[in-house]
Amino acid sequence: MKKNEILVICGPTASGKTTLSVECAKLLKTEIISADSLLVYKGLDIGTAKPSQAEMQGIKHHIINVVEPDQTFSVSDYENLALPIVNNLLSDGKTPIICGGTGFYVDSILFKKTFGFKGGNQEIRNKYEDILKNKGKDYLFDILKEKDEATSKILHTNDSKRVIRALEIYEISGIKKSEQTDIKQSRFNYTAVMIDYDRETLYSRINNRVDAMLNNGLINEVLELKRKGINLNNQSMQGIGYKEVYEFLENKVNHSNMSDIIKKNSRHYAKRKITYFKNLPNLIKIKPQNNISKMANEVINLL
């Protein structure tokens, strides 16, 4: 293995990342660092497919259940937690495994990022922050879609900080962020893999996962969060599955429509994740297999 090697197992929801990462961690005798923007929240278990103790199989998982559901959590917060863990594992001679589907989290570990455009304007930023405060994330995101559709396809509605930054760049320079160059400076050697399901199979897996979440008590989970005062103004409740169930509980949609909307939104989000990770330098796509042990050994051999 290369010095300072990191293994990244990334990709869309329902692609089998967790199972593969655990199997690889067992072989490497190492630990897993989650790179999922919803797994950080306590009490968000069913709708996030948070791995259970049984599924973890004794492998230590980091950056899961680190904040309360009424708190915000940024990419910078993630980076500040994750980098010391990565460096400690490397110092111990272990290969850290980064597992997750939040591309900005993965990038924050692998790269020091410098933007082709570095200018800033606090007045413009304040304007968009006021829009966020008064009209909400969806309204702000719609502005980005109109001004820079390409950037909107790789950002999430919840990532308001980067949405505002993209709008700020466009307003100052007149050039879309998607048309500017981001320079990524690697921090570590890494091998990144993504399980490459065909689109039809992946979408079927996503639909089945949504059905399982609803059968396993997602509505009750959201009810409990709602009882604790968590609402759509909280960052945690903007996650796919949670927002739709909350609106169902507010009688804005019926049960059947809620399920269909979650599935549709999950499929669309999976497509955006695939697009994002395709741009990860040196990404290796691997075919899914029924034999997870054999699959894990093939991944380890890539290191």
ZAMARGU-4260 file (C-alpha; in steps of 0.2 Angstrom, whole numbers, plus 5000, padded with zeros to 4 digits):
<rodrens>
0) 5000/5000/5000 | 5005/5018/4997 | 5011/5029/5011 | 4997/5039/5018 | 4984/5029/5009
5) 4965/5032/5011 | 4951/5021/5005 | 4936/5030/4999 | 4919/5021/4997 | 4907/5033/4990
10) 4892/5034/4979 | 4873/5036/4980 | 4861/5030/4993 | 4856/5011/4993 | 4872/5006/4983
15) 4879/4995/4997 | 4893/5007/5003 | 4891/5003/5022 | 4891/4984/5019 | 4907/4985/5008
20) 4916/4997/5020 | 4913/4986/5035 | 4920/4971/5026 | 4935/4981/5020 | 4938/4987/5037
25) 4938/4970/5044 | 4951/4965/5031 | 4962/4980/5035 | 4959/4980/5053 | 4955/4998/5053
30) 4941/5011/5056 | 4927/5020/5046 | 4924/5038/5045 | 4906/5042/5039 | 4904/5055/5026
35) 4886/5057/5027 | 4877/5074/5031 | 4862/5066/5040 | 4871/5052/5050 | 4879/5066/5061
40) 4862/5069/5069 | 4856/5060/5084 | 4838/5053/5083 | 4838/5052/5064 | 4841/5033/5062
45) 4828/5025/5051 | 4827/5038/5037 | 4846/5039/5036 | 4848/5020/5036 | 4860/5023/5050
50) 4870/5007/5053 | 4866/4997/5068 | 4878/4990/5080 | 4875/4973/5072 | 4879/4980/5055
55) 4895/4988/5061 | 4901/4971/5066 | 4913/4978/5079 | 4921/4991/5067 | 4923/5008/5075
60) 4913/5021/5065 | 4917/5040/5067 | 4906/5055/5065 | 4889/5047/5068 | 4877/5054/5081
65) 4888/5069/5085 | 4875/5083/5085 | 4858/5086/5091 | 4844/5087/5078 | 4841/5106/5082
70) 4859/5110/5078 | 4867/5115/5062 | 4882/5106/5055 | 4893/5113/5041 | 4906/5106/5029
75) 4919/5115/5040 | 4913/5107/5056 | 4915/5090/5047 | 4932/5094/5041 | 4937/5099/5059
80) 4931/5083/5066 | 4937/5071/5052 | 4955/5077/5048 | 4962/5073/5066 | 4954/5056/5065
85) 4962/5052/5048 | 4979/5058/5054 | 4978/5048/5070 | 4974/5032/5060 | 4988/5035/5048
90) 5000/5038/5062 | 4995/5021/5069 | 4999/5013/5052 | 4980/5010/5048 | 4971/5014/5032
95) 4956/5026/5035 | 4940/5021/5026 | 4929/5036/5021 | 4912/5030/5018 | 4897/5040/5012
100) 4888/5050/4999 | 4891/5068/5004 | 4903/5074/4991 | 4908/5090/5000 | 4912/5080/5015
105) 4923/5068/5005 | 4932/5082/4996 | 4935/5091/5013 | 4946/5077/5018 | 4955/5073/5002
110) 4959/5091/4996 | 4964/5108/5001 | 4952/5118/4989 | 4956/5135/4982 | 4944/5143/4971
115) 4948/5150/4954 | 4938/5166/4959 | 4943/5172/4977 | 4934/5189/4978 | 4920/5192/4990
120) 4907/5205/4994 | 4899/5206/5011 | 4885/5217/5005 | 4880/5204/4992 | 4882/5190/5004
125) 4871/5199/5017 | 4857/5201/5004 | 4856/5182/5000 | 4857/5178/5019 | 4842/5189/5021
130) 4833/5180/5007 | 4837/5164/5016 | 4831/5170/5032 | 4815/5178/5026 | 4810/5166/5011
135) 4819/5150/5015 | 4831/5138/5007 | 4820/5132/4993 | 4817/5150/4987 | 4836/5154/4988
140) 4840/5138/4979 | 4828/5142/4965 | 4837/5158/4962 | 4853/5148/4960 | 4844/5137/4947
145) 4839/5152/4937 | 4857/5160/4937 | 4868/5144/4937 | 4859/5128/4934 | 4875/5118/4932
150) 4880/5122/4949 | 4863/5119/4956 | 4864/5101/4950 | 4879/5097/4961 | 4874/5107/4977
155) 4860/5102/4988 | 4846/5114/4994 | 4852/5112/5012 | 4870/5118/5008 | 4865/5136/5009
160) 4882/5142/5013 | 4889/5136/4996 | 4873/5141/4987 | 4875/5159/4993 | 4894/5158/4988
165) 4889/5153/4971 | 4877/5167/4969 | 4889/5179/4976 | 4903/5174/4963 | 4890/5176/4949
170) 4884/5193/4955 | 4902/5200/4957 | 4910/5193/4942 | 4896/5190/4930 | 4903/5172/4927
175) 4894/5157/4934 | 4904/5147/4947 | 4901/5132/4936 | 4912/5140/4922 | 4926/5144/4934
180) 4940/5132/4939 | 4942/5125/4957 | 4959/5119/4960 | 4961/5104/4971 | 4977/5101/4981
185) 4978/5083/4987 | 4981/5080/5005 | 4984/5062/5004 | 4986/5047/4993 | 4969/5039/4991
190) 4959/5026/4981 | 4941/5030/4978 | 4928/5017/4973 | 4910/5018/4968 | 4899/5003/4966
195) 4892/5005/4949 | 4874/4998/4948 | 4864/5001/4932 | 4852/5014/4934 | 4836/5003/4934
200) 4843/4992/4948 | 4849/5006/4958 | 4832/5015/4957 | 4823/4998/4962 | 4835/4997/4977
205) 4831/5015/4982 | 4812/5012/4980 | 4813/4996/4991 | 4823/5005/5004 | 4810/5019/5006
210) 4797/5005/5008 | 4807/4997/5021 | 4810/5014/5030 | 4791/5017/5031 | 4787/5000/5037
215) 4801/5001/5050 | 4793/5016/5058 | 4800/5032/5049 | 4783/5041/5052 | 4785/5038/5071
220) 4803/5043/5071 | 4798/5060/5063 | 4783/5061/5076 | 4796/5060/5090 | 4807/5073/5083
225) 4792/5084/5080 | 4787/5081/5098 | 4804/5087/5103 | 4801/5104/5094 | 4811/5099/5078
230) 4803/5107/5063 | 4806/5111/5045 | 4817/5126/5050 | 4830/5114/5057 | 4844/5108/5045
235) 4841/5090/5050 | 4823/5090/5044 | 4828/5095/5027 | 4834/5078/5023 | 4825/5068/5010
240) 4812/5057/5019 | 4811/5068/5034 | 4804/5084/5025 | 4791/5074/5016 | 4785/5064/5031
245) 4784/5081/5041 | 4773/5088/5027 | 4763/5072/5028 | 4760/5075/5047 | 4755/5093/5043
250) 4742/5086/5031 | 4750/5093/5016 | 4751/5077/5007 | 4742/5060/5009 | 4752/5044/5013
255) 4753/5037/4995 | 4759/5053/4988 | 4772/5055/5002 | 4779/5038/4998 | 4780/5042/4980
260) 4788/5059/4983 | 4802/5052/4994 | 4806/5039/4981 | 4806/5052/4967 | 4817/5064/4977
265) 4829/5050/4982 | 4831/5045/4964 | 4835/5062/4959 | 4847/5065/4973 | 4856/5049/4969
270) 4858/5055/4951 | 4866/5071/4957 | 4878/5061/4968 | 4883/5050/4954 | 4886/5065/4943
275) 4896/5073/4958 | 4907/5058/4961 | 4911/5055/4943 | 4921/5071/4944 | 4932/5064/4958
280) 4949/5062/4951 | 4954/5044/4948 | 4938/5037/4954 | 4936/5018/4951 | 4919/5010/4947
285) 4917/4993/4953 | 4903/4981/4948 | 4892/4974/4962 | 4893/4956/4967 | 4883/4945/4978
290) 4899/4939/4987 | 4904/4954/4998 | 4920/4946/5004 | 4926/4943/4986 | 4921/4961/4982
295) 4930/4968/4997 | 4946/4958/4993 | 4945/4966/4975 | 4944/4983/4983 | 4959/4980/4995
300) 4969/4974/4980 | 4967/4991/4972 | 4977/4999/4986
</rodrens>
